[in-house]
Amino acid sequence: VAGGVRGWWQGRFARPTTPGGAEVADVARAVAASSRVWFLVDSLDHLRRGGRLGATAAALGTVLGLRPILTVRDGSVVVVEKVRTRRAARDRLEALAVADVARRTSARVAVHHLQQPELAGAVAEQVRVWGAQRVVDAVTCDAGAVIAAHVGPGLLAIVVADA
């Protein structure tokens, strides 16, 4: 009886195959290649302390109330634009993401934040609405501790990738 029962189910419930390391690495490389990220920070002081921004530029930016919108290009953090107010910077951040979504057939959007879950949710929803049917998924999440140490509280970042 035991052999008959085993014979009955054997092969009928196939285990799902687990992708190998090479396949996971290929998918990760493809997603990374299709991804774009823009972010803004509340204070230039953390960027200055981390060596990402010179003392003079940080002081001048703080006095003028500039909010840099940053991105990562070829592994380096670069300034995309400088905007005068936090609200204007957030609007421009959303516009950059929506413009990128419009260039894609379909996209996934992630909004990262530090201590701003409601704002991140509102930004994700706005990008989803403006992105129309091209946005397959829009999620929000806390930024990691390493990023927090470099940029400080108030980070808002948008990542767009092919779906």
C-alpha positions in Angstrom: 0.0 0.0 0.0 2.8 2.4 0.9 4.5 1.8 -2.4 1.2 2.3 -4.3 0.5 5.6 -2.6 4.0 6.8 -3.3 3.7 5.8 -6.9 0.3 7.6 -7.2 1.6 11.1 -6.3 5.1 10.8 -7.5 5.5 13.1 -10.5 2.0 14.6 -10.2 3.1 17.5 -8.0 6.3 18.8 -9.6 8.4 21.0 -7.5 8.9 24.5 -8.9 12.4 25.0 -10.2 14.6 27.4 -8.3 16.7 29.6 -10.6 20.4 29.2 -10.4 22.9 31.9 -9.4 23.7 32.7 -13.0 20.1 33.3 -13.9 19.5 35.5 -10.8 22.6 37.5 -11.7 21.4 37.9 -15.3 18.0 39.3 -14.2 19.7 41.6 -11.6 22.0 43.0 -14.3 19.1 43.6 -16.7 17.0 45.4 -14.0 20.0 47.5 -13.0 20.7 48.4 -16.6 17.2 49.6 -17.1 16.9 51.5 -13.8 17.1 55.2 -13.3 17.1 56.9 -9.9 16.7 60.5 -8.8 16.8 61.7 -5.2 16.7 64.8 -3.1 17.8 65.4 0.5 16.6 67.8 3.2 20.1 68.9 4.3 23.3 69.4 2.4 25.2 68.9 5.7 25.2 65.1 5.5 26.5 65.2 1.9 29.3 67.6 3.0 30.3 65.4 5.9 30.4 62.4 3.7 32.7 64.1 1.2 30.1 64.1 -1.6 29.8 67.9 -1.5 32.4 70.6 -0.8 32.1 72.9 2.3 31.7 76.0 0.2 29.0 74.5 -2.1 27.1 73.1 1.0 27.2 76.5 2.7 26.1 78.4 -0.4 23.4 75.9 -1.1 22.1 76.1 2.4 22.1 80.0 2.4 20.3 80.1 -0.9 17.9 77.3 0.1 18.9 75.2 -2.9 17.7 71.6 -3.1 19.8 69.5 -5.5 18.1 66.7 -7.4 20.8 64.0 -7.6 21.2 60.9 -9.7 23.8 58.1 -10.1 25.7 57.9 -13.4 28.5 55.5 -14.0 28.7 54.8 -10.2 29.0 58.5 -9.2 26.5 60.8 -7.6 25.9 63.8 -9.8 23.6 66.8 -9.7 20.8 66.8 -12.2 19.3 70.2 -11.2 19.2 72.7 -8.4 15.8 73.9 -7.3 15.0 76.6 -4.8 12.3 75.0 -2.5 11.5 71.6 -1.2 8.1 71.6 -2.8 9.5 72.6 -6.2 12.2 70.0 -5.9 9.6 67.3 -5.1 7.5 68.4 -8.1 10.5 68.3 -10.3 11.5 64.8 -9.0 8.0 63.5 -9.9 8.2 65.1 -13.3 11.6 63.5 -14.1 10.2 60.1 -13.1 7.0 60.5 -15.1 9.1 61.6 -18.2 11.2 58.5 -17.8 8.1 56.3 -17.5 6.7 57.9 -20.7 9.7 56.7 -22.6 9.1 53.0 -21.6 6.5 50.5 -22.7 5.9 49.6 -19.1 7.6 50.4 -15.8 7.9 49.6 -12.1 8.4 52.5 -9.7 9.8 52.5 -6.2 9.7 55.5 -3.9 12.3 55.3 -1.1 12.2 57.6 1.9 13.6 58.3 5.3 11.0 59.2 7.9 8.3 60.3 5.4 6.0 57.4 4.6 2.9 59.5 3.9 4.9 61.8 1.5 6.4 58.8 -0.2 2.9 57.2 -0.7 1.6 60.5 -2.2 4.5 60.7 -4.6 4.1 57.0 -5.6 0.4 57.6 -6.3 1.1 60.8 -8.3 3.7 59.0 -10.5 1.2 56.2 -11.0 -1.6 58.6 -12.0 0.6 60.6 -14.3 2.3 57.5 -15.7 -1.2 56.3 -16.8 -1.2 52.6 -17.9 2.6 52.3 -18.2 3.2 52.0 -14.5 2.7 48.3 -13.7 3.6 48.7 -10.0 4.5 51.5 -7.7 5.7 50.8 -4.2 7.2 52.7 -1.3 9.8 51.6 1.2 12.2 52.9 3.8 15.7 53.6 2.6 18.5 51.5 4.1 20.7 52.4 7.0 23.8 52.9 4.8 22.0 55.4 2.6 20.5 57.1 5.7 24.0 57.6 7.1 25.2 59.4 3.9 22.2 61.6 3.2 20.4 62.1 6.6 16.7 62.3 7.4 14.3 63.6 4.8 15.5 61.6 1.8 13.1 61.1 -1.0 14.1 59.0 -4.0 12.3 57.6 -7.1 13.6 54.6 -9.0 12.1 53.7 -12.4 12.9 50.4 -14.1 11.5 48.4 -17.0 8.6 46.0 -16.0 
